[in-house]
């Protein structure tokens, strides 16, 4: 396993970590993603630790807390070996205050996550989504309070727009609050919109990028191609994943399949390896429904892709920018080197 610093912090984490959204299988949404129960989850975590992938990502909303409970039961005897991340902010009920990141809810949800996870502290605590109704000063006061109590060590955000994140950083500077060190976001060869603003911001402000769904919900898992259709019961037939341009998606898969055959790797391994070349990326969160799939994903951390392959993948997955990004690139690209199709710069990794 390889390791990178988490954003601008001094702590290093494995470049691939296990996500636990498949743990529990409670509810219509999460049962489609997976139904990993305690014994199988133990095997997954044991495999991760064997490979040096000691970081685990969860959230209070995953299976209504069941994922945290399963994870907590497994890691309680090995807590010091684990880097543990969880999140809050998504709905946990139907009451008006059962979602969002108000001061009261952050404190309450953190306490409940600590109980379910059977631990005294959380290494990385995320705001799971942007809450436009709560002032940022209120959210950040709660984080400061939890840090002073020793209940969280670092914090980050997830699914923020660039202006949301930049505004939060500004409030942190103004009020002397702790700053988020990482942004957890959706990014893959099939979905590169993150490059328009969020990655340039991450480079400029030294915010780490933790990637969720790096295979775009199994679209880049090797299970589908021009010649392969997913099983009828697959979530690829039920999720909203087909909002993508199919021809562009299949063009990407064609290139991945060609190089996978030539190099002796799998399609998902190459898709993950490409992401690990991108600036600001600290870690990829992978899911697994069986141990073979998990091991395959973990082994992607050591794949080094040749420059010619990277250029081909960059070209085939290119997306046309919207305004003002196309204007910046076509008029003064020499003054905006990171606005689109970010070049691979090892100094930014």
C-alpha positions in Angstrom: 0.0 0.0 0.0 1.1 3.6 -0.7 0.4 6.5 1.7 -0.2 10.2 1.3 -0.7 13.1 3.6 -4.3 14.0 4.1 -4.6 17.4 2.6 -2.3 19.9 4.3 -2.1 17.9 7.5 0.8 15.9 8.7 -1.1 12.6 9.0 -0.7 10.0 6.3 -3.4 7.6 5.2 -3.5 4.7 2.6 -4.3 5.9 -0.9 -7.1 3.3 -1.0 -9.6 2.8 1.9 -12.7 0.8 2.4 -16.1 2.4 2.4 -18.8 0.8 4.5 -22.0 1.9 2.7 -22.6 -1.7 1.9 -22.6 -2.7 5.6 -26.0 -3.4 7.1 -28.3 -3.5 4.1 -31.1 -1.5 5.9 -33.6 0.3 3.7 -34.3 0.3 0.0 -31.3 2.3 -1.1 -28.6 0.6 1.0 -29.9 -2.9 0.4 -29.4 -2.3 -3.3 -25.8 -1.3 -2.6 -25.0 -4.3 -0.5 -25.9 -6.4 2.5 -22.6 -7.0 4.2 -23.2 -8.3 7.7 -20.8 -8.7 10.7 -18.9 -11.9 9.8 -18.2 -10.9 6.2 -17.4 -7.4 7.3 -14.8 -8.8 9.7 -13.1 -10.6 6.8 -13.1 -7.5 4.7 -11.5 -5.4 7.4 -8.9 -8.1 8.1 -8.0 -8.1 4.4 -7.6 -4.4 4.5 -5.3 -4.4 7.5 -3.3 -7.2 5.9 -2.7 -5.0 2.9 -1.9 -1.9 5.0 -5.2 -0.2 4.2 -6.1 0.9 7.8 -8.4 3.8 6.9 -12.2 3.1 7.0 -15.0 5.5 5.9 -18.6 5.4 7.1 -21.5 7.7 7.9 -24.3 7.9 10.4 -26.9 7.6 7.6 -25.6 4.4 6.1 -28.3 1.8 6.9 -29.6 4.2 9.6 -26.6 3.7 11.8 -26.2 0.0 11.2 -23.0 0.4 9.2 -21.4 2.3 12.1 -22.5 -0.4 14.5 -21.0 -3.2 12.5 -17.7 -1.3 12.0 -17.5 -0.3 15.6 -18.0 -3.9 16.8 -15.1 -5.1 14.6 -12.5 -2.4 15.3 -13.0 -1.8 19.0 -10.1 -4.1 19.9 -7.8 -2.6 17.3 -8.8 1.0 17.5 -5.3 2.4 17.7 -4.4 0.7 14.4 -7.4 2.4 12.6 -7.9 5.7 10.9 -11.7 6.2 11.3 -13.8 8.7 9.3 -17.6 9.2 9.6 -20.0 11.8 8.5 -23.2 13.7 9.5 -25.7 15.9 7.9 -27.9 13.6 5.9 -31.5 12.8 7.0 -31.8 10.3 9.8 -35.6 10.7 10.3 -38.6 12.7 9.3 -38.6 15.4 12.0 -37.6 18.9 10.9 -34.3 18.7 12.8 -33.3 15.2 11.8 -31.1 16.5 9.0 -28.6 19.3 8.5 -25.6 20.6 10.4 -26.9 22.9 13.1 -24.8 23.2 16.3 -27.2 21.1 18.3 -27.4 18.4 15.6 -23.7 18.1 15.1 -23.1 17.6 18.8 -25.9 15.1 19.1 -24.9 13.1 16.0 -21.3 13.0 17.0 -22.2 11.6 20.4 -24.4 9.0 18.7 -21.7 8.0 16.2 -19.2 7.6 19.0 -21.6 5.3 20.8 -22.3 3.2 17.7 -18.6 3.0 16.8 -17.6 2.1 20.4 -14.8 4.7 20.4 -13.8 7.8 22.3 -12.7 9.8 19.2 -13.2 10.1 15.5 -10.1 10.7 13.4 -12.0 12.6 10.6 -15.5 14.0 10.9 -17.3 15.2 7.8 -20.2 17.4 7.0 -21.9 15.0 4.6 -23.6 17.7 2.5 -23.9 21.5 2.4 -26.5 23.0 4.7 -27.6 26.4 3.4 -29.9 27.0 6.4 -27.2 26.9 9.1 -24.7 29.8 9.3 -21.2 28.5 8.8 -20.1 30.1 12.1 -22.6 27.9 13.9 -21.3 24.7 12.2 -17.7 25.6 12.9 -18.3 26.5 16.5 -19.6 22.9 17.0 -16.5 21.5 15.3 -14.3 23.6 17.5 -16.1 22.4 20.6 -15.8 18.8 19.6 -12.1 19.2 18.9 -11.5 20.9 22.3 -13.2 17.9 23.9 -10.9 15.5 22.0 -13.9 13.8 20.3 -12.7 14.6 16.7 -9.2 15.2 15.5 -9.7 16.5 12.0 -12.7 17.6 10.0 -13.7 17.8 6.4 -16.7 18.5 4.1 -18.3 16.4 1.4 -20.3 17.3 -1.7 -19.7 21.1 -1.4 -19.4 23.4 -4.4 -16.2 25.4 -4.7 -17.8 28.6 -3.4 -19.3 26.8 -0.4 -15.8 25.5 0.5 -14.0 28.8 -0.2 -16.6 30.7 1.9 -16.0 28.2 4.8 -12.2 28.7 4.6 -12.7 32.5 4.7 -14.9 32.2 7.8 -12.3 30.0 9.4 -9.6 32.6 8.8 -11.9 35.5 10.0 -13.0 33.8 13.2 -9.9 31.6 13.9 -11.8 28.4 13.6 -10.2 25.0 12.7 -10.1 24.6 8.9 -11.4 21.6 6.9 -8.4 19.6 5.6 -10.2 17.5 3.0 -13.2 17.5 0.7 -14.8 14.2 -0.1 -16.2 14.3 -3.6 -17.4 12.3 -6.6 -14.7 11.9 -9.2 -13.9 9.3 -11.9 -12.9 8.9 -15.5 -16.6 9.0 -16.3 -17.3 12.1 -14.1 -14.6 14.8 -14.3 -16.6 17.9 -13.4 -14.6 18.2 -10.2 -11.7 19.5 -12.3 -13.5 22.7 -13.3 -13.3 24.5 -9.9 -12.9 22.1 -6.9 -9.5 20.6 -7.8 -8.0 24.0 -8.7 -9.3 25.3 -5.3 -7.9 22.2 -3.5 -4.5 22.8 -5.1 -4.5 26.5 -4.2 -5.8 26.1 -0.6 -4.0 22.7 0.0 -7.3 20.8 0.6 -7.0 17.1 0.1 -9.5 15.3 -2.2 -11.0 12.0 -1.0 -12.9 10.4 -3.8 -16.1 8.5 -3.3 -17.5 6.2 -6.0 -14.2 6.2 -8.0 -15.8 3.6 -10.4 -19.0 5.6 -10.9 -21.3 3.2 -9.1 -19.9 0.2 -10.9 -20.0 1.7 -14.4 -16.2 1.2 -14.6 -16.2 -2.1 -12.7 -15.7 -4.2 -15.8 -19.3 -5.5 -15.5 -20.6 -3.6 -18.5 -19.3 -2.7 -21.9 -20.5 -2.5 -25.5 -20.8 -6.3 -25.4 -21.8 -6.9 -21.8 -25.0 -5.9 -20.1 -25.5 -6.0 -16.3 -27.7 -8.7 -14.7 -31.4 -7.8 -14.4 -31.1 -7.6 -10.6 -28.0 -5.3 -10.8 -28.3 -1.8 -9.4 -26.9 -0.7 -12.7 -30.4 -1.3 -14.0 -32.1 0.6 -11.3 -29.9 3.5 -10.2 -29.8 6.8 -12.0 -26.3 5.9 -13.4 -27.5 6.0 -17.0 -27.7 9.8 -17.0 -24.2 9.6 -18.6 -23.6 9.8 -22.3 -23.5 6.1 -23.2 -21.2 6.5 -26.2 -18.6 8.5 -24.2 -18.8 5.9 -21.4 -18.3 3.0 -23.8 -15.4 4.8 -25.4 -13.7 5.1 -22.0 -14.4 1.4 -21.3 -13.0 0.5 -24.7 -9.7 2.1 -23.9 -9.6 0.6 -20.4 -10.3 -2.9 -21.7 -7.6 -2.6 -24.4 -4.9 -1.6 -21.8 -6.2 -4.1 -19.3 -5.7 -6.9 -21.7 -2.2 -5.6 -22.7 -1.0 -5.0 -19.1 -2.7 -7.9 -17.3 -4.8 -5.8 -15.0 -8.5 -5.3 -14.7 -10.7 -2.4 -15.9 -11.4 -1.2 -12.4 -7.8 -1.4 -11.4 -6.8 0.9 -14.3 -9.6 3.3 -13.5 -8.4 3.6 -9.9 -4.8 3.9 -11.0 -5.7 6.9 -13.2 -7.4 8.7 -10.3 -4.3 8.3 -8.2 -2.4 10.4 -10.7 -4.7 13.4 -10.3 -3.6 16.5 -8.4 -4.8 16.9 -4.8 -6.1 13.3 -4.5 -5.2 11.9 -1.1 -7.3 8.8 -1.1 -9.9 6.7 -3.0 -12.8 5.1 -1.1 -13.7 1.7 -2.6 -16.6 -0.5 -1.8 -16.8 -4.3 -2.1 -19.4 -7.0 -2.0 -16.9 -9.9 -2.0 -13.3 -10.4 -0.9 -12.0 -11.0 -4.4 -13.3 -7.6 -5.5 -11.8 -5.9 -2.5 -8.3 -7.4 -3.0 -8.4 -6.5 -6.7 -9.1 -2.8 -5.8 -6.5 -2.7 -3.1 -3.8 -3.9 -5.5 -4.5 -1.0 -7.8 -2.5 1.2 -5.4 0.8 0.0 -6.9 0.0 0.3 -10.6 2.0 2.9 -12.5 0.5 4.0 -15.8 2.8 5.1 -18.7 2.4 8.7 -19.9 1.0 7.5 -23.2 -1.8 5.6 -21.5 -2.6 8.6 -19.2 -2.8 10.9 -22.3 -5.1 8.5 -24.0 -7.4 8.2 -21.0 -7.4 11.9 -20.5 -8.4 12.5 -24.1 -11.1 9.9 -24.3 -12.7 11.0 -21.0 -12.5 14.8 -21.8 -15.7 16.7 -21.2 -16.4 20.1 -22.9 -16.2 22.8 -20.3 -19.1 25.2 -19.5 -18.7 28.9 -19.3 -16.6 30.6 -18.0 -14.1 27.7 -18.1 -14.1 27.4 -21.9 -13.5 31.1 -22.2 -10.6 31.0 -19.7 -9.0 28.1 -21.6 -9.4 29.4 -25.1 -8.4 33.0 -24.4 -5.7 32.9 -21.7 -4.8 29.2 -21.1 -1.2 30.2 -20.2 -2.7 32.2 -17.3 -5.1 29.4 -16.2 -3.1 26.2 -16.3 -5.5 24.3 -14.0 -8.9 25.4 -15.2 -9.7 22.2 -17.2 -8.0 18.9 -18.0 -5.5 19.5 -15.2 -2.1 18.4 -16.2 -0.4 15.7 -14.2 2.1 17.5 -12.0 3.9 15.3 -9.4 4.4 18.4 -7.2 0.7 18.6 -6.7 0.2 14.9 -5.6 
